[in-house]
Amino acid sequence: MRNGGKWWMAAVLAAAVAFAGAARAEGLKVAVIDVNKILNESEAGKAAKKRMEDRYEELKKKIDAKQDEARKVKEEIDKQKILLGKEKLKEKEDALNGKVAELRQLTQDAEKEMQTRQGEQTREVLKVVEVQLEKVVAEEKLDLVLDRTQGAVVHFNPALDITAKVQGMVDKDNKEKSGGK
């Protein structure tokens, strides 16, 4: 009887907690946001993407120039292979290997830089999104905001979606910071 009493008490306690949670949930104000959409479609997000693309093009030009240098040395070796002595051929091949190593290092450095910059750019935009989201949460007295991009939201009423509102505030903030352009 003693163990049965514990189970019964646990069941009553669980029911009370569930009932209290359901009663509280009735007054819960919930909203949904799509942060990825804001990152991709807001002016701040587009500006960050443009900066990334511009830097990528700069790095790509450097890499292409190094590739051209290496290709020219290779072509020179191929054309003069028969005419060059063993020492000169080894010298040219060492120069080619040096160019290839430089190219490999430059490519690795560029990849690391782009990854770092992408993280920095994303964090920069997310800070603005967070500030504007906090304003919407305070203004609308929201208790819970779910991010669609996290995969936890399977279905929601579109009236709960605050993405456009936050994106508009992010865009407005971006215009103010860039001097109204």
KEVEX-838214 format. One record per residue (C-alpha): residue number from 1; residue in three letters; x, y, z. Coordinates in pm, 1 decimal. Layout:
+------+------+----------+----------+----------+
| resi | resn |       xx |       yy |       zz |
+------+------+----------+----------+----------+
|  NUM |  ALA |        X |        Y |        Z |
...
+------+------+----------+----------+----------+
END
This chain:
+------+------+----------+----------+----------+
| resi | resn |       xx |       yy |       zz |
+------+------+----------+----------+----------+
|    1 |  MET |      0.0 |      0.0 |      0.0 |
|    2 |  ARG |    286.8 |    228.8 |     81.4 |
|    3 |  ASN |    433.1 |    210.8 |   -277.0 |
|    4 |  GLY |     84.4 |    242.7 |   -427.1 |
|    5 |  GLY |     32.3 |    559.9 |   -225.0 |
|    6 |  LYS |    353.3 |    711.0 |   -363.7 |
|    7 |  TRP |    246.7 |    640.1 |   -720.8 |
|    8 |  TRP |    -96.8 |    785.0 |   -660.8 |
|    9 |  MET |     53.3 |   1099.4 |   -507.4 |
|   10 |  ALA |    295.7 |   1133.4 |   -800.5 |
|   11 |  ALA |      7.5 |   1100.2 |  -1049.3 |
|   12 |  VAL |   -194.9 |   1369.2 |   -869.2 |
|   13 |  LEU |    108.8 |   1599.0 |   -857.3 |
|   14 |  ALA |    179.5 |   1544.5 |  -1230.1 |
|   15 |  ALA |   -184.0 |   1619.9 |  -1316.9 |
|   16 |  ALA |   -174.3 |   1938.2 |  -1108.5 |
|   17 |  VAL |    145.0 |   2055.1 |  -1280.5 |
|   18 |  ALA |      0.7 |   1977.1 |  -1624.6 |
|   19 |  PHE |   -322.0 |   2160.6 |  -1542.3 |
|   20 |  ALA |   -130.6 |   2465.0 |  -1413.1 |
|   21 |  GLY |     87.6 |   2465.9 |  -1727.7 |
|   22 |  ALA |   -217.2 |   2448.2 |  -1954.5 |
|   23 |  ALA |   -385.3 |   2731.4 |  -1766.4 |
|   24 |  ARG |    -73.0 |   2947.3 |  -1804.8 |
|   25 |  ALA |    -37.4 |   2860.6 |  -2174.8 |
|   26 |  GLU |   -379.4 |   3006.8 |  -2253.5 |
|   27 |  GLY |   -246.3 |   3359.0 |  -2191.7 |
|   28 |  LEU |     87.5 |   3291.3 |  -2359.3 |
|   29 |  LYS |    174.4 |   3530.3 |  -2644.2 |
|   30 |  VAL |    374.7 |   3346.8 |  -2907.2 |
|   31 |  ALA |    535.8 |   3467.5 |  -3230.2 |
|   32 |  VAL |    740.1 |   3306.3 |  -3505.1 |
|   33 |  ILE |   1040.6 |   3454.2 |  -3685.9 |
|   34 |  ASP |   1250.6 |   3338.2 |  -3981.1 |
|   35 |  VAL |   1598.9 |   3467.4 |  -3902.4 |
|   36 |  ASN |   1750.0 |   3317.9 |  -4220.6 |
|   37 |  LYS |   1501.1 |   3510.5 |  -4431.1 |
|   38 |  ILE |   1604.6 |   3833.1 |  -4258.7 |
|   39 |  LEU |   1974.1 |   3748.8 |  -4305.3 |
|   40 |  ASN |   1918.8 |   3689.9 |  -4677.0 |
|   41 |  GLU |   1662.5 |   3955.7 |  -4763.1 |
|   42 |  SER |   1727.4 |   4252.4 |  -4533.4 |
|   43 |  GLU |   1935.5 |   4545.1 |  -4655.9 |
|   44 |  ALA |   2193.1 |   4474.7 |  -4383.9 |
|   45 |  GLY |   2210.5 |   4109.8 |  -4490.9 |
|   46 |  LYS |   2240.9 |   4200.8 |  -4858.6 |
|   47 |  ALA |   2515.4 |   4455.6 |  -4778.8 |
|   48 |  ALA |   2707.1 |   4192.0 |  -4579.9 |
|   49 |  LYS |   2670.1 |   3946.0 |  -4867.1 |
|   50 |  LYS |   2794.9 |   4208.5 |  -5113.2 |
|   51 |  ARG |   3102.3 |   4275.7 |  -4897.2 |
|   52 |  MET |   3171.0 |   3902.4 |  -4892.0 |
|   53 |  GLU |   3134.6 |   3873.7 |  -5269.2 |
|   54 |  ASP |   3363.8 |   4173.6 |  -5325.4 |
|   55 |  ARG |   3633.1 |   4026.6 |  -5102.2 |
|   56 |  TYR |   3593.3 |   3687.9 |  -5271.0 |
|   57 |  GLU |   3656.4 |   3850.3 |  -5609.9 |
|   58 |  GLU |   3971.4 |   4021.7 |  -5477.3 |
|   59 |  LEU |   4106.3 |   3695.4 |  -5342.6 |
|   60 |  LYS |   4010.0 |   3511.2 |  -5660.1 |
|   61 |  LYS |   4210.8 |   3759.9 |  -5870.4 |
|   62 |  LYS |   4518.7 |   3699.6 |  -5653.8 |
|   63 |  ILE |   4477.9 |   3323.5 |  -5682.2 |
|   64 |  ASP |   4422.3 |   3344.2 |  -6059.5 |
|   65 |  ALA |   4738.2 |   3553.9 |  -6096.1 |
|   66 |  LYS |   4940.3 |   3293.4 |  -5901.5 |
|   67 |  GLN |   4789.5 |   3017.4 |  -6116.8 |
|   68 |  ASP |   4893.0 |   3204.1 |  -6431.8 |
|   69 |  GLU |   5248.5 |   3241.1 |  -6297.7 |
|   70 |  ALA |   5269.3 |   2869.1 |  -6224.2 |
|   71 |  ARG |   5120.4 |   2780.1 |  -6562.6 |
|   72 |  LYS |   5375.4 |   2999.9 |  -6742.8 |
|   73 |  VAL |   5665.4 |   2839.0 |  -6557.3 |
|   74 |  LYS |   5524.8 |   2494.0 |  -6644.0 |
|   75 |  GLU |   5485.6 |   2586.6 |  -7011.7 |
|   76 |  GLU |   5839.9 |   2727.0 |  -7015.9 |
|   77 |  ILE |   5972.1 |   2402.2 |  -6868.3 |
|   78 |  ASP |   5777.1 |   2194.0 |  -7121.8 |
|   79 |  LYS |   5906.6 |   2401.4 |  -7416.5 |
|   80 |  GLN |   6270.0 |   2405.6 |  -7304.1 |
|   81 |  LYS |   6290.3 |   2061.9 |  -7141.3 |
|   82 |  ILE |   6510.9 |   1917.9 |  -7414.3 |
|   83 |  LEU |   6732.7 |   2224.7 |  -7439.3 |
|   84 |  LEU |   6789.3 |   2270.3 |  -7065.7 |
|   85 |  GLY |   7061.5 |   2090.8 |  -6880.7 |
|   86 |  LYS |   6981.9 |   1883.3 |  -6573.8 |
|   87 |  GLU |   7078.6 |   2162.8 |  -6334.2 |
|   88 |  LYS |   6873.8 |   2429.3 |  -6514.7 |
|   89 |  LEU |   6578.3 |   2190.6 |  -6545.8 |
|   90 |  LYS |   6593.6 |   2114.9 |  -6172.1 |
|   91 |  GLU |   6614.1 |   2487.7 |  -6100.5 |
|   92 |  LYS |   6301.8 |   2555.7 |  -6309.1 |
|   93 |  GLU |   6113.7 |   2260.8 |  -6154.2 |
|   94 |  ASP |   6202.1 |   2386.8 |  -5805.5 |
|   95 |  ALA |   6070.3 |   2730.5 |  -5905.0 |
|   96 |  LEU |   5749.5 |   2564.6 |  -6029.5 |
|   97 |  ASN |   5713.0 |   2367.9 |  -5706.1 |
|   98 |  GLY |   5760.9 |   2691.5 |  -5512.9 |
|   99 |  LYS |   5484.6 |   2860.4 |  -5716.3 |
|  100 |  VAL |   5252.3 |   2563.4 |  -5659.2 |
|  101 |  ALA |   5322.7 |   2573.1 |  -5283.7 |
|  102 |  GLU |   5253.5 |   2950.2 |  -5278.3 |
|  103 |  LEU |   4930.0 |   2892.8 |  -5467.7 |
|  104 |  ARG |   4821.7 |   2618.4 |  -5227.7 |
|  105 |  GLN |   4899.5 |   2838.2 |  -4925.0 |
|  106 |  LEU |   4723.2 |   3139.4 |  -5076.2 |
|  107 |  THR |   4414.5 |   2926.6 |  -5146.2 |
|  108 |  GLN |   4407.1 |   2788.8 |  -4791.4 |
|  109 |  ASP |   4451.9 |   3135.2 |  -4642.4 |
|  110 |  ALA |   4172.9 |   3272.4 |  -4862.8 |
|  111 |  GLU |   3935.3 |   2994.0 |  -4755.6 |
|  112 |  LYS |   4008.9 |   3058.6 |  -4386.7 |
|  113 |  GLU |   3962.4 |   3432.1 |  -4433.0 |
|  114 |  MET |   3628.5 |   3384.9 |  -4609.6 |
|  115 |  GLN |   3501.8 |   3152.8 |  -4336.1 |
|  116 |  THR |   3606.8 |   3399.8 |  -4067.4 |
|  117 |  ARG |   3456.2 |   3695.0 |  -4251.3 |
|  118 |  GLN |   3130.6 |   3510.9 |  -4312.0 |
|  119 |  GLY |   3099.2 |   3439.4 |  -3940.3 |
|  120 |  GLU |   3178.4 |   3801.3 |  -3854.2 |
|  121 |  GLN |   2933.6 |   3939.9 |  -4110.5 |
|  122 |  THR |   2657.8 |   3706.0 |  -3993.4 |
|  123 |  ARG |   2715.0 |   3794.4 |  -3628.1 |
|  124 |  GLU |   2708.0 |   4164.5 |  -3714.6 |
|  125 |  VAL |   2366.6 |   4135.0 |  -3882.8 |
|  126 |  LEU |   2235.7 |   3903.4 |  -3609.0 |
|  127 |  LYS |   2319.1 |   4165.7 |  -3346.0 |
|  128 |  VAL |   2097.0 |   4415.3 |  -3528.2 |
|  129 |  VAL |   1822.3 |   4152.7 |  -3566.9 |
|  130 |  GLU |   1843.2 |   4072.9 |  -3196.0 |
|  131 |  VAL |   1811.8 |   4439.8 |  -3096.7 |
|  132 |  GLN |   1509.5 |   4489.2 |  -3321.5 |
|  133 |  LEU |   1353.9 |   4160.5 |  -3208.9 |
|  134 |  GLU |   1383.9 |   4268.7 |  -2846.3 |
|  135 |  LYS |   1198.1 |   4588.1 |  -2935.2 |
|  136 |  VAL |    915.4 |   4387.2 |  -3097.7 |
|  137 |  VAL |    902.9 |   4148.2 |  -2799.9 |
|  138 |  ALA |    871.0 |   4441.2 |  -2557.9 |
|  139 |  GLU |    625.9 |   4631.4 |  -2778.4 |
|  140 |  GLU |    394.1 |   4333.7 |  -2832.6 |
|  141 |  LYS |    455.5 |   4183.2 |  -2487.3 |
|  142 |  LEU |    553.4 |   3846.3 |  -2632.8 |
|  143 |  ASP |    624.7 |   3554.5 |  -2400.8 |
|  144 |  LEU |    781.2 |   3322.5 |  -2657.6 |
|  145 |  VAL |    940.6 |   3366.4 |  -3000.9 |
|  146 |  LEU |   1018.6 |   3058.4 |  -3208.3 |
|  147 |  ASP |   1272.1 |   3060.3 |  -3491.6 |
|  148 |  ARG |   1150.3 |   2870.6 |  -3798.3 |
|  149 |  THR |   1506.3 |   2806.5 |  -3910.0 |
|  150 |  GLN |   1580.9 |   2594.5 |  -3602.8 |
|  151 |  GLY |   1345.5 |   2323.1 |  -3724.3 |
|  152 |  ALA |   1127.1 |   2311.6 |  -3412.6 |
|  153 |  VAL |    828.6 |   2482.6 |  -3576.9 |
|  154 |  VAL |    623.8 |   2241.0 |  -3784.9 |
|  155 |  HIS |    313.7 |   2455.6 |  -3831.8 |
|  156 |  PHE |    201.1 |   2799.9 |  -3725.0 |
|  157 |  ASN |    -65.0 |   3055.7 |  -3800.8 |
|  158 |  PRO |     87.5 |   3314.2 |  -4040.0 |
|  159 |  ALA |    -57.8 |   3586.4 |  -3818.8 |
|  160 |  LEU |    208.1 |   3489.8 |  -3561.3 |
|  161 |  ASP |    495.1 |   3556.5 |  -3805.4 |
|  162 |  ILE |    687.5 |   3871.6 |  -3709.8 |
|  163 |  THR |    964.8 |   3823.1 |  -3967.3 |
|  164 |  ALA |    852.2 |   4107.7 |  -4196.0 |
|  165 |  LYS |    812.1 |   4347.6 |  -3904.2 |
|  166 |  VAL |   1159.9 |   4275.0 |  -3766.4 |
|  167 |  GLN |   1310.5 |   4285.0 |  -4115.8 |
|  168 |  GLY |   1153.4 |   4627.5 |  -4172.7 |
|  169 |  MET |   1304.1 |   4751.5 |  -3847.7 |
|  170 |  VAL |   1645.7 |   4607.4 |  -3941.6 |
|  171 |  ASP |   1625.4 |   4781.0 |  -4280.9 |
|  172 |  LYS |   1526.7 |   5108.9 |  -4115.4 |
|  173 |  ASP |   1816.2 |   5077.8 |  -3870.3 |
|  174 |  ASN |   2052.9 |   5002.0 |  -4158.8 |
|  175 |  LYS |   1938.9 |   5314.4 |  -4349.3 |
|  176 |  GLU |   1986.3 |   5529.3 |  -4040.3 |
|  177 |  LYS |   2337.4 |   5392.7 |  -3985.6 |
|  178 |  SER |   2435.7 |   5438.2 |  -4350.4 |
|  179 |  GLY |   2312.5 |   5798.7 |  -4358.4 |
|  180 |  GLY |   1971.6 |   5740.2 |  -4518.1 |
|  181 |  LYS |   2104.8 |   5595.6 |  -4844.0 |
+------+------+----------+----------+----------+
END
